[in-house]
Amino acid sequence: MTLEARDAALTLSLVGAFALLVTLHVVTVFGLARRRHFAAALGALLLPPLAPYCAFTRGMPARAAAWIASAAIYAAAFLLSR
C-alpha cells in the first residue's frame, strides 16, 4: 500500500467515523427529547460524552453502543492519522 493510498484510506475513515458519530449524537438527543427526557437531552447536547450514558439508562442501549463504537473508531482513525 502506497503512502497516498494509506492517507486516503485514513482520511475517508476519519471523515466517515466523524459523520457517523455526529449523526448518532443528533439521533440520540432527539430520541431523548421525544421520550420527554428534556433534561437528559439538554445535558447530552451540552456535554456530548453524556449522550451514551443517558441513552443507555433511558432505554436506548443500541444507540448507546453505536455511539460508543463510532467514537472508538473515530479515535482510532485519529490516532492512526497522526
C-alpha positions as CSV (number, residue, x, y, z in Angstrom):
1,M,0.0,0.0,0.0
2,T,1.5,3.3,-1.0
3,L,1.6,6.3,1.3
4,E,-1.0,8.1,-0.8
5,A,-3.4,5.2,-0.6
6,R,-2.9,4.9,3.1
7,D,-3.5,8.6,3.6
8,A,-6.7,8.4,1.5
9,A,-8.0,5.5,3.5
10,L,-7.3,7.1,6.8
11,T,-8.9,10.4,5.6
12,L,-12.0,8.6,4.4
13,S,-12.3,6.6,7.7
14,L,-11.8,9.7,9.8
15,V,-14.4,11.7,7.9
16,G,-16.8,8.7,7.8
17,A,-16.4,8.0,11.5
18,F,-16.9,11.6,12.5
19,A,-20.0,11.9,10.3
20,L,-21.4,8.7,11.9
21,L,-20.7,10.0,15.4
22,V,-22.4,13.3,14.8
23,T,-25.4,11.6,13.2
24,L,-25.7,9.2,16.1
25,H,-25.3,12.0,18.6
26,V,-28.1,14.1,17.0
27,V,-30.4,11.0,16.8
28,T,-29.8,10.2,20.4
29,V,-30.5,13.7,21.6
30,F,-33.7,13.9,19.6
31,G,-34.7,10.4,20.8
32,L,-34.3,11.6,24.4
33,A,-36.3,14.7,23.7
34,R,-39.0,12.6,22.0
35,R,-39.3,10.4,25.1
36,R,-39.8,13.5,27.2
37,H,-36.4,13.4,28.9
38,F,-35.7,17.0,28.3
39,A,-33.1,17.5,31.0
40,A,-31.2,14.5,29.7
41,A,-31.5,15.7,26.1
42,L,-30.1,19.1,27.1
43,G,-27.3,17.6,29.1
44,A,-26.4,15.3,26.3
45,L,-26.5,18.2,23.9
46,L,-24.2,20.3,26.0
47,L,-21.9,17.5,27.2
48,P,-21.6,15.0,24.3
49,P,-20.0,12.2,26.4
50,L,-23.1,12.2,28.5
51,A,-25.2,11.1,25.5
52,P,-24.4,7.3,25.6
53,Y,-25.0,7.2,29.4
54,C,-28.4,8.9,29.1
55,A,-29.4,6.7,26.2
56,F,-28.4,3.5,28.0
57,T,-30.2,4.5,31.2
58,R,-33.3,5.6,29.4
59,G,-34.0,2.5,27.3
60,M,-31.9,3.0,24.2
61,P,-28.9,0.6,24.6
62,A,-28.4,0.1,20.9
63,R,-27.9,3.8,20.3
64,A,-25.5,4.0,23.2
65,A,-23.5,1.1,21.9
66,A,-23.4,2.5,18.4
67,W,-22.3,5.9,19.8
68,I,-19.5,4.4,21.8
69,A,-18.4,2.2,18.9
70,S,-18.3,5.1,16.4
71,A,-16.4,7.3,19.0
72,A,-13.8,4.5,19.3
73,I,-13.5,4.1,15.6
74,Y,-13.1,7.9,15.2
75,A,-10.4,7.9,18.0
76,A,-8.5,5.0,16.4
77,A,-8.6,6.7,12.9
78,F,-7.5,10.0,14.5
79,L,-4.5,8.3,16.3
80,L,-3.5,6.4,13.2
81,S,-3.6,9.6,11.1
82,R,-1.0,11.3,13.3
